[in-house]
Amino acid sequence: MTVLSVNVNKIAVLRNSRGGGEPDVVRAAQACLAAGAHGITVHPRPDARHIRADDVLALAALTRAQGVEFNLEGNPFAPPRPGYPGFLALCEQTRPAQATLVPDGDAQLTSDHGFDFQRDAATLQPHVQALKALGCRVSLFADAHTDNGLAGIAQAAAVGADRVELYTGPYAEAQAAGDGAAMTARFAQAARRAQAAGLGVNAGHDLSQDNLGAFLRAVPGVLEVSIGHALIGEALYDGLASTVQRYLQILDDTR
């Protein structure tokens, strides 16, 4: 069964735009979990543009108390700075169930590509080992839409990762354009290559109620989807609990 981890970064964006503590990130996460979400995801950036280190600590405590997965995303190569102790340090403090490594630079508005495993394997390996020593399941952000990404995806296993998270932005873009068949086939191929190498498969980025069902029907064995931007946007119209429950129904329909 595919599980749903809700990314609550956008709640923090709204809070930070005004200052203060509202809307409350922890309360939003509680609402998602009460509606049936299986876990919570956050991706703190070094510039604290949305989720901050104190949010990470609070959400780790919430998910631990409720016995659900906490998925912490970040760039392991980003150096510490005031207000951001570094990704490994945050994992040491919170011991997330899953650590998802993403190669995003400070200037990126959002994550928009996976690792080049042929180039990055040697530098990734010690970070993966350090996270696994903390008891984290390690997932690596991976491309399926490029030939290089597709060719190198199995190398994530050699690095020591447990899973890959397929970057689904190109899939969502192709679906929205009404020309998703070829791109969907690439993602199915990427999932099979990862699984043949012993890797679990997660997926995330721009997945929505409009495209999630088709993705899960075509791409085999997806263990987890991490969804934030679309879900929070849809919740502005329909409510957070109702929106989470609609995503869960999509997951049930595609089991």
C-alpha positions in Angstrom: 0.0 0.0 0.0 1.2 3.5 -0.8 1.3 5.8 2.2 0.8 9.6 2.3 3.2 11.9 4.0 2.0 15.5 4.0 4.6 18.2 3.6 3.7 21.2 5.7 6.3 23.6 4.4 3.7 25.9 2.9 2.0 26.4 6.3 5.3 27.9 7.5 5.5 30.1 4.4 2.2 31.6 5.3 3.2 32.1 8.9 6.5 33.6 8.1 5.0 36.1 5.6 3.3 37.8 8.6 5.5 36.9 11.5 4.3 35.5 14.7 3.0 32.0 15.2 -0.1 31.7 13.0 -1.0 29.6 11.2 0.6 27.0 13.5 2.6 24.4 11.7 2.2 21.8 14.5 -1.6 22.3 14.6 -1.8 21.9 10.8 0.3 18.7 11.1 -2.0 17.4 13.8 -5.0 18.1 11.6 -3.5 16.1 8.7 -2.7 13.2 11.0 -6.2 13.3 12.5 -7.6 13.1 9.0 -5.6 9.9 8.4 -2.3 11.0 6.9 0.4 8.4 7.5 3.2 10.9 8.2 4.6 14.4 8.0 7.4 15.7 5.8 9.4 18.9 6.1 12.3 20.3 4.1 14.1 23.0 6.1 16.3 25.3 4.1 19.4 27.0 5.5 17.8 30.4 4.9 14.8 29.4 7.1 12.4 30.7 4.4 9.7 28.4 5.7 10.3 25.5 8.1 12.8 26.5 10.9 14.9 24.4 13.1 12.5 24.8 16.0 9.6 23.6 13.8 11.7 20.5 13.1 12.1 19.7 16.8 8.4 20.3 17.5 7.2 18.2 14.6 9.6 15.4 15.5 8.0 15.4 19.0 4.5 15.3 17.6 5.1 12.4 15.2 7.0 10.5 17.8 4.1 10.9 20.2 1.6 9.7 17.6 3.8 6.9 16.4 3.9 8.0 12.7 6.7 8.6 10.3 8.6 11.8 10.3 10.4 12.4 7.0 13.1 15.1 7.1 14.4 16.4 3.7 17.5 18.4 3.0 20.8 18.9 1.3 23.6 17.1 3.2 26.2 19.3 1.6 24.8 22.7 2.8 27.0 24.1 5.5 25.7 25.1 8.9 25.0 28.7 9.6 23.1 30.8 12.2 19.7 29.3 12.7 20.5 26.2 10.7 22.8 23.6 12.4 23.1 21.5 9.2 21.1 18.5 8.0 23.0 15.8 9.8 22.8 17.8 13.1 19.0 18.1 12.7 18.8 14.4 12.2 21.0 13.7 15.2 18.6 15.8 17.3 15.3 14.4 16.0 16.1 10.9 14.6 13.5 11.0 11.8 12.2 7.7 10.5 13.3 8.7 7.1 16.0 11.1 5.9 15.5 12.2 2.2 18.6 13.8 0.7 18.0 16.4 -2.0 20.6 18.3 -4.1 19.0 21.7 -3.8 21.1 24.9 -3.7 20.4 27.9 -1.6 19.1 29.9 -4.6 16.6 27.3 -5.7 13.0 28.3 -5.2 12.1 24.6 -4.9 13.7 21.2 -5.5 13.9 20.7 -9.2 16.3 17.8 -9.9 17.7 14.6 -8.5 21.3 13.6 -7.8 23.7 12.7 -10.5 24.7 9.3 -9.0 27.6 8.7 -11.4 29.1 12.0 -10.2 27.9 12.2 -6.6 28.2 8.6 -5.4 31.5 9.0 -3.6 30.5 12.2 -1.8 27.1 10.9 -0.9 28.2 7.6 0.7 29.6 8.9 4.0 26.4 11.0 4.5 24.2 8.0 3.9 26.3 5.9 6.3 26.1 8.6 9.0 22.3 8.8 8.7 21.9 5.0 8.8 24.0 4.9 11.9 21.3 7.2 13.5 18.7 4.6 12.6 17.2 6.6 9.7 15.9 5.0 6.5 17.7 6.9 3.8 16.0 8.0 0.5 17.8 9.9 -2.3 16.1 12.3 -4.7 16.3 10.9 -8.2 15.5 11.8 -11.8 13.5 9.6 -14.1 12.9 12.1 -16.9 16.5 12.3 -18.1 18.6 9.6 -19.7 21.4 10.2 -17.2 19.1 9.9 -14.3 17.4 6.8 -15.6 20.8 5.2 -16.3 22.2 5.9 -12.9 19.3 5.3 -10.6 20.4 1.8 -9.5 23.6 3.3 -8.2 21.7 4.7 -5.3 21.8 1.2 -3.9 25.6 1.0 -4.1 25.8 4.3 -2.1 23.9 2.5 0.6 20.4 4.1 0.3 17.3 2.3 1.2 15.0 4.1 -1.3 14.9 6.7 -4.0 12.3 9.4 -4.3 11.4 10.0 -7.9 11.2 13.7 -8.7 7.8 13.9 -10.3 7.7 17.5 -11.5 8.3 16.5 -15.2 5.5 13.9 -14.9 3.1 16.5 -13.5 4.0 18.9 -16.3 3.5 16.3 -19.0 0.2 15.3 -17.6 -1.1 18.9 -17.4 -0.1 19.3 -21.1 -2.2 16.2 -22.0 0.9 14.3 -23.2 1.8 12.2 -20.3 2.0 8.7 -21.7 5.7 8.6 -22.7 6.8 10.4 -19.4 4.7 8.0 -17.3 6.4 5.0 -19.0 9.8 6.4 -18.1 8.8 6.7 -14.5 7.5 3.1 -14.5 10.9 2.0 -16.0 12.7 3.9 -13.3 10.7 2.3 -10.6 11.4 -1.2 -12.0 15.2 -0.4 -12.2 15.2 0.8 -8.6 13.3 -2.2 -7.3 15.6 -4.6 -9.3 18.5 -3.0 -7.4 16.8 -3.6 -4.1 15.6 -0.1 -3.6 12.2 1.0 -2.4 10.5 3.7 -4.4 8.9 7.0 -3.1 7.6 9.8 -5.2 7.0 13.5 -4.8 6.8 17.0 -6.3 3.7 18.5 -8.0 1.6 15.4 -7.4 -2.0 16.4 -7.0 -5.5 15.0 -6.9 -5.6 15.4 -10.7 -2.5 13.3 -11.5 -1.8 11.1 -8.5 -4.2 8.2 -9.4 -2.8 7.9 -13.0 0.7 7.9 -11.6 0.1 5.1 -9.1 -1.8 3.0 -11.6 1.1 3.1 -14.0 4.2 3.1 -11.7 4.6 -0.2 -9.8 5.3 -0.5 -6.1 5.3 3.1 -4.9 5.7 2.9 -1.2 5.2 6.6 -0.2 4.1 9.9 -1.8 5.1 13.2 -0.2 2.7 15.9 -1.1 2.6 19.5 0.1 2.1 22.4 -2.4 -0.9 21.0 -4.2 -2.5 19.6 -1.1 -2.2 22.8 0.9 -3.5 24.8 -2.1 -6.5 22.5 -2.5 -7.2 22.7 1.2 -7.7 26.5 1.0 -10.9 25.7 -0.9 -12.0 22.4 0.6 -10.5 22.2 4.1 -7.5 20.4 5.3 -9.2 17.3 6.7 -11.4 16.8 3.6 -8.4 17.3 1.2 -6.3 14.7 3.1 -9.1 12.2 3.0 -9.5 12.7 -0.7 -5.9 11.8 -1.2 -6.3 8.8 1.0 -9.2 7.7 -1.1 -7.1 7.9 -4.3 -4.5 5.7 -2.6 -7.2 3.2 -1.6 -8.6 3.2 -5.1 -5.2 2.4 -6.7 -4.2 -0.4 -4.2 
